[in-house]
């Protein structure tokens, strides 16, 4: 079924052609007509399934009939867990709204940057994309009012709840008009999400897109048994021994990421950290430098890695193991893309051996485990 049969405005159909969107994804096929009809929607689909366009396109179509609200009273509110996703969603809204005859203003607001420019930019906003904490700060400052919101979107709601935004989300929902459209997208359906769904959504159209198994065939996986105190020297050995020009290293915490980078720099290896404590400008600059090969080593936490998408990344190293097997697959999936093989290396301490067995079992693949004792 083509986009032309879904009920979108002619201007947006033309924009889709210009941006080489030809066939709707499964989630778009169901979500677009439901949102156009102002139904509540619960969509369960992984990142990369086309869910952002599945709500951006129909909301822009509907907005063309409901513009003209009071200043600093947005029509659409999109809540997201991270600054990176806020920027991405804003960019999608802006890329399509350029094609519309009516002017629709989209703004992304998030912490880690000065609040004053955001307060000034809120004038005349129609679509507000926000992280929960910064939105509440702006509400408290009377910089924005939520009493005219017609549609609420919770994007990556599972991540939002996992990151502890539940209380803030509840505060925001309490400020919204009771009569509104609610759209909730998530990669998984957790118990927390089920509870919010029951309170938030009214007779929703439920869309579940089964995730395809991520292909690991192009990824050469290997693991080394390394004591915690020797992980730093062994990481440096791997980078130099394999003459790595571009490697993404995963760390389980902000503190550990900083410590790894400091040690690498002291040993004349160019490295930068990327985590939630860094400003948006710093993170954007760091990622741009890494993508162009101007930084050899990027040390990132799991949350930040969601915004890292490089077609030909040759190496990924797990300095320590993530908590869940899904996160492990997501980490190593940064390499081995676009028909280009890559290497995923894990440093596993004795304390992590049992957990690594669980990861391999869930993944359905055995990983060659090598003792590093005599390699340094």
C-alpha positions as CSV (number, residue, x, y, z in Angstrom):
1,X,0.0,0.0,0.0
2,X,1.5,3.4,-1.0
3,X,1.7,6.6,1.1
4,X,-0.9,8.1,-1.2
5,X,-3.6,5.8,0.2
6,X,-3.0,6.8,3.9
7,X,-4.7,10.2,3.9
8,X,-1.7,12.5,4.2
9,X,-1.8,16.1,2.8
10,X,-0.6,16.5,-0.8
11,X,2.3,18.7,0.3
12,X,3.6,16.0,2.5
13,X,3.2,13.3,-0.2
14,X,5.3,15.5,-2.4
15,X,7.9,15.9,0.4
16,X,8.0,12.1,0.8
17,X,8.8,11.6,-2.9
18,X,11.5,14.3,-2.7
19,X,13.1,12.6,0.3
20,X,13.0,9.2,-1.5
21,X,10.4,7.6,0.8
22,X,8.6,5.1,-1.4
23,X,6.8,2.4,0.6
24,X,5.5,2.9,4.2
25,X,7.0,0.6,6.9
26,X,4.6,-1.7,8.8
27,X,4.2,0.7,11.7
28,X,3.5,3.6,9.4
29,X,0.8,1.7,7.6
30,X,-1.3,1.3,10.7
31,X,-0.2,4.3,12.8
32,X,-0.7,7.1,10.2
33,X,-4.4,6.5,9.5
34,X,-5.1,6.0,13.3
35,X,-3.3,9.3,14.2
36,X,-5.0,11.1,11.4
37,X,-8.3,10.0,12.8
38,X,-7.2,11.3,16.2
39,X,-7.2,7.9,17.9
40,X,-4.9,7.1,20.8
41,X,-2.0,4.8,19.7
42,X,0.2,2.3,21.5
43,X,3.1,1.3,19.2
44,X,5.7,-1.3,20.2
45,X,8.6,-1.3,17.7
46,X,12.3,-1.1,17.9
47,X,14.4,1.9,17.0
48,X,14.8,2.2,13.2
49,X,11.3,0.9,12.4
50,X,10.1,4.3,11.0
51,X,8.1,5.2,14.1
52,X,9.1,8.9,14.1
53,X,7.7,9.6,10.7
54,X,4.7,7.5,11.6
55,X,3.5,10.2,14.0
56,X,5.3,13.3,12.5
57,X,3.5,13.0,9.1
58,X,-0.1,12.6,10.4
59,X,0.4,15.2,13.2
60,X,1.7,17.8,10.6
61,X,-1.4,17.0,8.4
62,X,-3.8,17.5,11.4
63,X,-1.9,20.7,12.5
64,X,-2.7,22.4,9.3
65,X,-6.4,22.5,10.5
66,X,-5.7,23.7,14.1
67,X,-3.1,26.4,14.0
68,X,-3.5,29.8,15.7
69,X,-3.4,29.1,19.4
70,X,-2.1,31.6,21.9
71,X,1.6,32.5,22.1
72,X,3.6,30.1,24.2
73,X,0.8,27.5,24.0
74,X,2.1,24.6,21.8
75,X,-0.4,22.3,20.0
76,X,1.8,19.1,20.1
77,X,4.1,17.9,22.9
78,X,6.6,15.1,22.3
79,X,8.4,13.8,25.4
80,X,11.7,12.0,24.8
81,X,14.4,10.6,27.2
82,X,17.6,12.2,25.7
83,X,18.9,15.3,24.1
84,X,20.0,13.4,21.1
85,X,16.5,12.0,20.4
86,X,15.0,15.5,21.0
87,X,17.2,16.8,18.2
88,X,16.5,13.9,15.9
89,X,12.7,14.3,16.3
90,X,12.8,18.0,15.8
91,X,14.8,17.5,12.6
92,X,12.2,15.1,11.2
93,X,9.4,17.6,12.0
94,X,11.3,20.4,10.3
95,X,12.3,18.4,7.3
96,X,8.7,17.7,6.4
97,X,7.1,21.0,7.6
98,X,9.2,22.9,5.1
99,X,7.0,21.5,2.4
100,X,3.8,22.8,4.0
101,X,2.0,26.0,2.8
102,X,1.4,27.0,6.5
103,X,4.3,27.8,8.8
104,X,4.7,25.3,11.6
105,X,7.4,26.0,14.2
106,X,9.1,23.1,16.0
107,X,11.5,23.5,18.9
108,X,13.5,21.0,20.9
109,X,14.2,21.8,24.6
110,X,16.5,19.9,26.9
111,X,19.0,20.3,29.8
112,X,22.7,20.7,29.6
113,X,22.5,24.0,27.7
114,X,21.5,27.5,28.7
115,X,17.7,27.8,29.4
116,X,17.4,31.5,28.3
117,X,17.7,31.0,24.5
118,X,15.1,28.2,24.8
119,X,12.7,30.5,26.7
120,X,13.0,33.2,24.0
121,X,12.6,30.6,21.2
122,X,9.3,29.3,22.6
123,X,7.4,32.2,21.1
124,X,5.1,30.9,18.4
125,X,5.9,27.3,18.9
126,X,3.5,24.7,17.5
127,X,5.4,21.5,18.2
128,X,7.5,21.2,21.3
129,X,9.9,18.3,21.7
130,X,11.2,18.1,25.2
131,X,13.0,16.1,27.8
132,X,10.9,16.0,31.0
133,X,13.2,17.9,33.4
134,X,13.8,20.9,31.2
135,X,10.1,21.1,30.3
136,X,9.2,21.4,33.9
137,X,11.8,24.1,34.4
138,X,10.3,26.1,31.5
139,X,6.7,25.6,32.9
140,X,7.9,26.8,36.3
141,X,9.3,29.9,34.7
142,X,6.0,30.6,32.8
143,X,8.0,30.3,29.6
144,X,5.5,27.8,28.2
145,X,2.0,26.7,29.0
146,X,0.6,23.2,28.4
147,X,-3.1,24.0,28.6
148,X,-3.6,24.0,24.8
149,X,-1.9,20.7,24.0
150,X,-4.0,18.7,21.6
151,X,-1.6,15.7,21.2
152,X,0.9,14.1,23.6
153,X,3.5,11.8,22.3
154,X,5.7,9.7,24.5
155,X,8.6,8.5,22.4
156,X,10.9,5.7,23.7
157,X,8.7,5.6,26.7
158,X,10.5,2.4,28.0
159,X,13.8,4.3,28.2
160,X,12.1,7.3,29.9
161,X,10.8,5.1,32.7
162,X,14.0,3.1,33.0
163,X,15.9,6.4,33.4
164,X,13.7,7.5,36.3
165,X,11.5,10.0,34.6
166,X,8.3,8.5,35.8
167,X,7.6,11.1,38.5
168,X,8.3,14.0,36.1
169,X,6.2,12.5,33.3
170,X,3.3,12.2,35.8
171,X,3.7,15.9,36.8
172,X,3.6,16.9,33.1
173,X,0.5,14.7,32.3
174,X,-1.3,16.4,35.2
175,X,-0.7,19.8,33.6
176,X,-2.3,18.8,30.2
177,X,-5.9,19.2,29.2
178,X,-8.0,16.0,29.9
179,X,-9.3,15.9,26.3
180,X,-6.4,15.2,24.0
181,X,-4.9,12.6,21.8
182,X,-2.2,10.3,23.3
183,X,0.5,8.5,21.4
184,X,2.9,6.2,23.1
185,X,5.9,4.4,21.4
186,X,8.2,2.0,23.0
187,X,10.7,-0.8,22.1
188,X,9.3,-3.0,24.8
189,X,6.1,-3.4,26.9
190,X,7.3,-3.4,30.5
191,X,5.1,-3.5,33.6
192,X,5.7,0.2,34.2
193,X,4.7,1.0,30.7
194,X,1.6,-1.2,31.0
195,X,0.6,0.9,34.0
196,X,1.1,4.3,32.2
197,X,-0.7,2.8,29.2
198,X,-3.8,2.0,31.3
199,X,-3.9,5.5,32.8
200,X,-3.0,7.4,29.6
201,X,-4.6,5.7,26.7
202,X,-8.3,5.5,25.8
203,X,-9.3,2.6,23.6
204,X,-5.9,2.8,21.8
205,X,-5.0,1.3,18.4
206,X,-2.3,-1.2,19.4
207,X,0.5,-1.8,17.0
208,X,3.1,-4.5,17.7
209,X,5.9,-4.9,15.2
210,X,7.9,-8.0,15.9
211,X,11.6,-7.1,15.9
212,X,13.7,-9.1,13.4
213,X,16.7,-10.8,15.0
214,X,19.7,-8.6,14.6
215,X,22.1,-10.2,12.3
216,X,25.5,-10.9,13.9
217,X,26.9,-12.9,11.0
218,X,29.3,-10.1,9.9
219,X,30.6,-9.5,13.4
220,X,33.7,-11.4,14.5
221,X,33.3,-11.8,18.2
222,X,36.1,-12.6,20.6
223,X,36.5,-12.3,24.4
224,X,39.5,-12.1,26.7
225,X,39.6,-13.1,30.4
226,X,41.2,-10.1,32.0
227,X,41.4,-9.1,35.6
228,X,39.8,-5.7,36.4
229,X,43.1,-4.1,37.3
230,X,44.7,-5.2,34.0
231,X,41.8,-4.1,31.7
232,X,43.3,-0.6,31.1
233,X,46.7,-1.9,30.0
234,X,45.1,-4.7,27.9
235,X,42.8,-2.2,26.2
236,X,45.9,-0.1,25.2
237,X,47.6,-3.3,24.0
238,X,44.6,-4.1,21.8
239,X,44.5,-0.7,20.2
240,X,48.2,-0.6,19.4
241,X,48.5,-4.3,18.4
242,X,45.6,-4.2,16.0
243,X,46.6,-0.6,14.8
244,X,43.0,0.5,15.5
245,X,42.2,3.8,13.7
246,X,38.6,4.0,14.9
247,X,37.2,2.1,17.9
248,X,34.1,2.5,20.0
249,X,34.7,1.5,23.6
250,X,31.7,0.8,25.9
251,X,31.8,1.6,29.6
252,X,29.0,0.9,32.2
253,X,29.2,4.3,33.9
254,X,30.1,8.0,33.4
255,X,32.9,7.7,36.0
256,X,34.4,4.7,34.3
257,X,34.3,6.3,30.8
258,X,36.2,9.3,32.1
259,X,38.8,7.1,33.8
260,X,39.4,5.1,30.7
261,X,39.8,8.2,28.6
262,X,42.3,9.8,31.1
263,X,44.4,6.6,31.0
264,X,44.4,6.4,27.2
265,X,45.5,10.1,26.9
266,X,48.3,9.6,29.4
267,X,49.5,6.9,27.1
268,X,49.4,9.1,24.0
269,X,46.2,7.5,22.6
270,X,43.7,10.1,21.3
271,X,40.4,9.5,23.1
272,X,37.2,11.3,24.0
273,X,34.3,10.4,26.4
274,X,30.7,10.7,25.4
275,X,28.1,10.5,28.2
276,X,25.1,12.3,29.8
277,X,27.2,14.7,31.9
278,X,28.7,16.3,28.7
279,X,26.9,19.3,27.2
280,X,25.0,18.9,24.0
281,X,27.5,20.9,22.0
282,X,30.4,18.8,23.3
283,X,28.6,15.6,22.5
284,X,27.8,16.7,18.9
285,X,31.3,17.9,18.3
286,X,32.9,14.7,19.7
287,X,30.6,12.5,17.6
288,X,31.4,14.5,14.4
289,X,35.1,14.2,15.0
290,X,34.9,10.5,15.7
291,X,32.8,9.8,12.6
292,X,35.3,11.6,10.4
293,X,38.2,9.7,12.0
294,X,39.7,12.7,13.7
295,X,39.4,10.9,17.1
296,X,40.8,7.4,17.3
297,X,38.9,6.2,20.4
298,X,35.4,7.1,21.6
299,X,34.4,5.9,25.0
300,X,30.6,5.9,25.5
301,X,28.0,4.8,27.9
302,X,25.1,2.7,26.6
303,X,22.6,5.5,26.6
304,X,24.8,7.8,24.5
305,X,25.5,5.0,22.0
306,X,21.9,5.2,20.7
307,X,22.9,8.2,18.7
308,X,26.0,6.6,17.2
309,X,25.4,5.2,13.7
310,X,28.4,4.6,11.5
311,X,28.3,2.4,8.5
312,X,31.9,1.2,8.5
313,X,33.0,1.1,12.2
314,X,35.7,-1.6,12.3
315,X,36.0,-2.2,16.1
316,X,33.8,-2.3,19.2
317,X,35.3,-3.1,22.6
318,X,33.3,-3.9,25.7
319,X,35.5,-2.7,28.5
320,X,32.9,-4.3,30.9
321,X,29.7,-6.2,30.1
322,X,26.3,-4.5,30.0
323,X,23.6,-5.7,32.4
324,X,21.3,-7.2,29.8
325,X,22.0,-9.5,26.8
326,X,19.9,-7.1,24.6
327,X,22.3,-4.3,25.5
328,X,25.2,-6.5,24.5
329,X,23.7,-7.2,21.1
330,X,23.0,-3.5,20.7
331,X,26.6,-2.6,21.6
332,X,28.3,-5.0,19.2
333,X,25.7,-4.2,16.5
334,X,27.4,-0.8,16.0
335,X,29.9,-2.8,13.9
336,X,29.4,-5.3,11.1
337,X,27.1,-3.2,9.0
338,X,26.4,-2.4,5.4
339,X,28.0,-5.7,4.3
340,X,31.3,-4.7,5.9
341,X,32.6,-7.1,8.6
342,X,33.7,-5.8,12.0
343,X,35.3,-7.0,15.2
344,X,33.6,-7.0,18.6
345,X,36.0,-7.6,21.5
346,X,34.9,-8.1,25.2
347,X,37.1,-7.9,28.2
348,X,35.7,-10.3,30.8
349,X,36.8,-10.5,34.4
350,X,36.5,-13.7,36.4
351,X,33.4,-12.1,38.2
352,X,31.7,-11.6,34.8
353,X,32.2,-15.1,33.4
354,X,28.8,-16.4,34.5
355,X,27.1,-13.3,33.2
356,X,28.9,-13.7,29.9
357,X,27.6,-17.3,29.6
358,X,24.1,-16.0,30.1
359,X,24.7,-13.4,27.3
360,X,26.0,-16.1,24.9
361,X,23.0,-18.4,25.7
362,X,20.5,-15.6,25.0
363,X,22.3,-14.5,21.9
364,X,22.4,-18.1,20.6
365,X,26.1,-17.8,19.7
366,X,29.3,-19.1,21.3
367,X,32.1,-16.6,21.6
368,X,35.8,-17.7,21.6
369,X,37.1,-17.0,25.1
370,X,40.9,-16.4,25.4
371,X,43.0,-16.2,28.6
372,X,45.1,-13.0,28.3
373,X,47.5,-13.9,31.1
374,X,50.6,-14.2,29.0
375,X,49.7,-11.7,26.3
376,X,51.0,-8.4,27.8
